[in-house]
Amino acid sequence: MDLSLGEDQQALRAAFAEFFDKEATVERVRAAEPLGFDQDLWAKLAGTGAVAMGLPEEAGGGGAGHLDLVLVAEQYGRRLAPVPFVECAAAGGILAAAG
């Protein structure tokens, strides 16, 4: 059994590694410490489609699977990005399943 990432998954991980390396710098993370949130970074992340990528397509999302979300979350956590990506992905999945 081959459990390695496919080309699309490797590209997704690389794209978000680059995004968070560029946008979630140490200085930016530290500046957001009092609130733990950076509005500009959140807007940029939303602009990538990551915020809605786990929602079903019929709900306006990207229809991404759990592994894709984990790959983005891995990069988000690697930089301690001051945005609620994981919380939003989880809440979106719950709301989509309930509605």
N, CA, C and O of each residue as an XYZ file, in Angstrom:
396
protein
N       0.842     -1.165      0.000
C       0.000      0.000      0.000
C       0.894      1.238      0.000
O       1.796      1.365      0.829
N       0.637      2.139     -0.929
C       1.401      3.379     -1.052
C       0.609      4.515     -0.412
O      -0.456      4.887     -0.905
N       1.119      5.057      0.668
C       0.430      6.136      1.377
C       1.061      7.498      1.118
O       0.769      8.460      1.828
N       1.914      7.586      0.118
C       2.540      8.871     -0.183
C       1.520      9.816     -0.819
O       0.517      9.386     -1.389
N       1.802     11.101     -0.705
C       0.911     12.113     -1.257
C       0.983     12.102     -2.778
O       2.042     11.872     -3.363
N      -0.149     12.352     -3.399
C      -0.196     12.485     -4.845
C       0.333     13.851     -5.275
O       0.620     14.707     -4.438
N       0.457     14.041     -6.559
C       0.975     15.308     -7.077
C       0.119     16.502     -6.665
O       0.648     17.547     -6.288
N      -1.203     16.348     -6.738
C      -2.099     17.451     -6.359
C      -1.941     17.797     -4.880
O      -1.938     18.971     -4.508
N      -1.812     16.789     -4.055
C      -1.661     17.028     -2.613
C      -0.310     17.660     -2.299
O      -0.219     18.530     -1.434
N       0.730     17.231     -2.990
C       2.044     17.844     -2.801
C       2.020     19.309     -3.233
O       2.621     20.164     -2.584
N       1.326     19.589     -4.326
C       1.218     20.961     -4.816
C       0.423     21.824     -3.840
O       0.776     22.978     -3.597
N      -0.650     21.265     -3.282
C      -1.448     21.998     -2.301
C      -0.608     22.334     -1.084
O      -0.612     23.473     -0.617
N       0.108     21.356     -0.570
C       0.955     21.582      0.601
C       2.022     22.629      0.293
O       2.266     23.517      1.110
N       2.650     22.539     -0.856
C       3.695     23.493     -1.232
C       3.127     24.907     -1.378
O       3.760     25.878     -0.964
N       1.941     25.017     -1.963
C       1.324     26.333     -2.145
C       1.028     27.003     -0.810
O       1.271     28.198     -0.643
N       0.502     26.233      0.140
C       0.185     26.835      1.432
C       1.429     27.013      2.306
O       1.450     27.890      3.170
N       2.444     26.211      2.097
C       3.722     26.445      2.781
C       4.276     27.797      2.339
O       4.728     28.597      3.158
N       4.234     28.031      1.044
C       4.709     29.310      0.509
C       3.853     30.472      1.009
O       4.376     31.515      1.403
N       2.534     30.281      0.990
C       1.632     31.339      1.458
C       1.930     31.710      2.909
O       2.126     32.883      3.227
N       1.963     30.708      3.787
C       2.180     31.008      5.197
C       3.596     31.484      5.483
O       3.793     32.302      6.381
N       4.589     30.993      4.741
C       5.952     31.498      4.918
C       6.020     32.985      4.589
O       6.719     33.747      5.258
N       5.296     33.387      3.564
C       5.300     34.788      3.140
C       4.427     35.667      4.030
O       4.818     36.777      4.389
N       3.255     35.172      4.381
C       2.261     36.012      5.055
C       2.265     35.915      6.581
O       1.891     36.878      7.251
N       2.671     34.793      7.140
C       2.651     34.623      8.603
C       4.084     34.668      9.131
O       4.590     33.700      9.697
N       4.708     35.802      8.931
C       6.081     35.977      9.404
C       6.102     36.034     10.933
O       5.074     36.263     11.571
N       7.261     35.827     11.497
C       7.410     35.892     12.955
C       6.940     37.245     13.469
O       6.260     37.326     14.492
N       7.303     38.298     12.762
C       6.908     39.652     13.181
C       5.392     39.821     13.173
O       4.821     40.418     14.086
N       4.753     39.297     12.149
C       3.299     39.415     12.040
C       2.593     38.609     13.130
O       1.608     39.068     13.708
N       3.089     37.429     13.401
C       2.500     36.588     14.443
C       2.647     37.265     15.801
O       1.698     37.301     16.583
N       3.817     37.795     16.080
C       4.046     38.477     17.362
C       3.193     39.729     17.496
O       2.694     40.027     18.581
N       3.024     40.456     16.415
C       2.204     41.664     16.457
C       0.743     41.332     16.752
O       0.021     42.156     17.313
N       0.309     40.144     16.383
C      -1.084     39.736     16.601
C      -1.302     39.098     17.966
O      -2.431     38.748     18.312
N      -0.229     38.941     18.750
C      -0.332     38.239     20.038
C      -1.413     38.757     20.977
O      -2.106     37.939     21.583
N      -1.598     40.059     21.135
C      -2.619     40.497     22.109
C      -4.010     39.910     21.847
O      -4.723     39.566     22.790
N      -4.394     39.794     20.588
C      -5.708     39.252     20.250
C      -5.631     37.846     19.674
O      -6.615     37.107     19.697
N      -4.469     37.477     19.159
C      -4.327     36.179     18.523
C      -5.004     36.106     17.173
O      -5.317     35.021     16.684
N      -5.233     37.267     16.566
C      -5.950     37.324     15.292
C      -5.405     38.460     14.451
O      -5.154     39.557     14.950
N      -5.224     38.184     13.160
C      -4.766     39.183     12.201
C      -5.796     39.274     11.079
O      -5.899     38.373     10.246
N      -6.545     40.348     11.064
C      -7.634     40.536     10.096
C      -7.132     40.506      8.657
O      -7.765     39.893      7.797
N      -6.012     41.155      8.384
C      -5.488     41.189      7.018
C      -5.070     39.791      6.550
O      -5.327     39.412      5.407
N      -4.433     39.037      7.430
C      -4.038     37.671      7.080
C      -5.271     36.811      6.835
O      -5.285     35.994      5.914
N      -6.296     36.987      7.644
C      -7.537     36.235      7.470
C      -8.165     36.544      6.108
O      -8.636     35.637      5.422
N      -8.171     37.803      5.724
C      -8.726     38.193      4.425
C      -7.917     37.567      3.286
O      -8.490     37.096      2.304
N      -6.599     37.563      3.414
C      -5.755     36.967      2.383
C      -5.964     35.455      2.302
O      -6.009     34.888      1.211
N      -6.091     34.806      3.461
C      -6.334     33.366      3.472
C      -7.692     33.056      2.849
O      -7.818     32.105      2.077
N      -8.696     33.842      3.178
C     -10.021     33.650      2.576
C      -9.947     33.832      1.067
O     -10.641     33.138      0.324
N      -9.123     34.746      0.615
C      -8.954     34.981     -0.810
C      -8.357     33.804     -1.562
O      -8.531     33.688     -2.775
N      -7.656     32.934     -0.853
C      -7.089     31.740     -1.487
C      -8.135     30.642     -1.687
O      -7.907     29.691     -2.435
N      -9.272     30.777     -1.023
C     -10.304     29.745     -1.085
C     -10.185     28.708      0.012
O     -11.023     27.811      0.106
N      -9.152     28.815      0.848
C      -8.918     27.812      1.887
C     -10.035     27.767      2.926
O     -10.354     26.698      3.447
N     -10.621     28.903      3.226
C     -11.628     28.957      4.288
C     -12.850     28.115      3.933
O     -13.453     27.499      4.812
N     -13.214     28.086      2.670
C     -14.405     27.334      2.255
C     -14.067     26.039      1.517
O     -14.971     25.367      1.022
N     -12.807     25.680      1.435
C     -12.434     24.526      0.615
C     -13.034     23.214      1.101
O     -13.246     22.313      0.289
N     -13.311     23.075      2.371
C     -13.858     21.833      2.903
C     -15.365     21.738      2.833
O     -15.931     20.683      3.119
N     -16.024     22.818      2.459
C     -17.480     22.787      2.334
C     -17.877     22.072      1.046
O     -17.141     22.113      0.060
N     -19.027     21.426      1.051
C     -19.496     20.788     -0.187
C     -19.680     21.832     -1.291
O     -19.987     22.992     -1.015
N     -19.493     21.415     -2.521
C     -19.640     22.336     -3.648
C     -21.042     22.925     -3.714
O     -21.203     24.095     -4.062
N     -22.054     22.136     -3.385
C     -23.430     22.643     -3.431
C     -23.690     23.702     -2.353
O     -24.684     24.425     -2.417
N     -22.799     23.789     -1.371
C     -22.907     24.829     -0.333
C     -21.973     25.997     -0.621
O     -21.793     26.876      0.222
N     -21.379     26.006     -1.813
C     -20.495     27.106     -2.187
C     -19.036     26.874     -1.856
O     -18.221     27.787     -1.988
N     -18.692     25.667     -1.428
C     -17.309     25.368     -1.065
C     -16.553     24.682     -2.172
O     -17.020     24.585     -3.307
N     -15.392     24.214     -1.827
C     -14.531     23.563     -2.802
C     -14.655     22.061     -2.848
O     -14.112     21.424     -3.751
N     -15.362     21.474     -1.888
C     -15.545     20.026     -1.868
C     -14.288     19.243     -1.528
O     -14.194     18.056     -1.841
N     -13.323     19.891     -0.892
C     -12.064     19.220     -0.542
C     -12.293     18.186      0.558
O     -13.207     18.307      1.374
N     -11.447     17.182      0.554
C     -11.533     16.136      1.569
C     -10.743     16.488      2.817
O     -10.082     17.524      2.893
N     -10.831     15.601      3.786
C     -10.149     15.822      5.062
C      -8.637     15.915      4.898
O      -7.994     16.734      5.554
N      -8.071     15.097      4.042
C      -6.621     15.129      3.859
C      -6.169     16.487      3.336
O      -5.150     17.012      3.784
N      -6.903     17.052      2.408
C      -6.549     18.374      1.886
C      -6.591     19.420      3.001
O      -5.713     20.278      3.094
N      -7.612     19.340      3.836
C      -7.720     20.278      4.963
C      -6.557     20.091      5.932
O      -6.015     21.065      6.455
N      -6.181     18.855      6.167
C      -5.058     18.572      7.066
C      -3.764     19.138      6.495
O      -2.942     19.667      7.243
N      -3.574     19.037      5.204
C      -2.355     19.568      4.591
C      -2.256     21.076      4.750
O      -1.168     21.607      4.974
N      -3.388     21.776      4.635
C      -3.395     23.227      4.862
C      -3.180     23.516      6.347
O      -2.406     24.405      6.701
N      -3.861     22.771      7.212
C      -3.727     22.977      8.656
C      -2.302     22.722      9.133
O      -1.824     23.385     10.054
N      -1.628     21.768      8.512
C      -0.237     21.486      8.861
C       0.629     22.728      8.634
O       1.462     23.074      9.472
N       0.431     23.378      7.524
C       1.230     24.569      7.205
C       0.816     25.762      8.075
O       1.657     26.562      8.486
N      -0.467     25.869      8.344
C      -1.008     26.910      9.228
C      -0.387     26.782     10.621
O       0.048     27.775     11.204
N      -0.349     25.574     11.142
C       0.213     25.340     12.472
C       1.723     25.484     12.513
O       2.294     25.880     13.529
N       2.357     25.161     11.409
C       3.809     25.282     11.331
C       4.255     26.720     11.549
O       5.333     26.952     12.095
N       3.458     27.675     11.140
C       3.797     29.091     11.285
C       3.028     29.764     12.427
O       3.204     30.959     12.664
N       2.184     29.019     13.131
C       1.346     29.571     14.195
C       0.554     30.784     13.704
O       0.451     31.797     14.396
N       0.008     30.662     12.521
C      -0.711     31.769     11.896
C      -1.871     32.228     12.778
O      -2.662     31.402     13.234
N      -1.979     33.521     13.021
C      -3.021     34.046     13.903
C      -4.378     34.232     13.210
O      -4.907     35.340     13.119
N      -4.916     33.117     12.730
C      -6.233     33.098     12.093
C      -6.951     31.815     12.526
O      -6.294     30.830     12.865
N      -8.280     31.812     12.519
C      -9.032     30.633     12.984
C      -9.344     29.622     11.880
O     -10.503     29.249     11.695
N      -8.324     29.177     11.147
C      -8.571     28.260     10.035
C      -9.194     26.944     10.495
O     -10.222     26.528      9.961
N      -8.593     26.299     11.459
C      -9.085     24.988     11.902
C     -10.486     25.109     12.478
O     -11.351     24.281     12.192
N     -10.711     26.120     13.276
C     -12.023     26.319     13.885
C     -13.090     26.550     12.807
O     -14.197     26.017     12.889
N     -12.741     27.343     11.808
C     -13.676     27.639     10.734
C     -13.958     26.401      9.891
O     -15.102     26.153      9.512
N     -12.919     25.627      9.598
C     -13.106     24.396      8.814
C     -13.996     23.410      9.556
O     -14.870     22.786      8.955
N     -13.779     23.266     10.861
C     -14.589     22.346     11.658
C     -16.038     22.817     11.743
O     -16.963     22.028     11.548
N     -16.233     24.091     12.030
C     -17.592     24.629     12.129
C     -18.315     24.542     10.801
O     -19.498     24.206     10.757
N     -17.616     24.840      9.722
C     -18.235     24.751      8.401
C     -18.687     23.340      8.079
O     -19.769     23.135      7.530
N     -17.855     22.368      8.422
C     -18.234     20.983      8.183
C     -19.449     20.566      8.986
O     -20.314     19.854      8.475
N     -19.529     20.991     10.219
C     -20.675     20.669     11.078
C     -21.938     21.326     10.546
O     -22.987     20.688     10.464
N     -21.839     22.603     10.184
C     -23.014     23.319      9.676
C     -23.485     22.752      8.330
O     -24.686     22.656      8.080
N     -22.542     22.382      7.473
C     -22.912     21.801      6.182
C     -23.608     20.458      6.373
O     -24.557     20.143      5.655
N     -23.146     19.670      7.328
C     -23.755     18.364      7.593
C     -25.147     18.515      8.210
O     -26.023     17.681      7.979
N     -25.351     19.576      8.993
C     -26.629     19.786      9.660
C     -27.688     20.378      8.728
O     -28.887     20.229      8.962
N     -27.235     21.043      7.682
C     -28.192     21.753      6.829
C     -28.423     21.056      5.583
O     -29.203     21.519      4.751
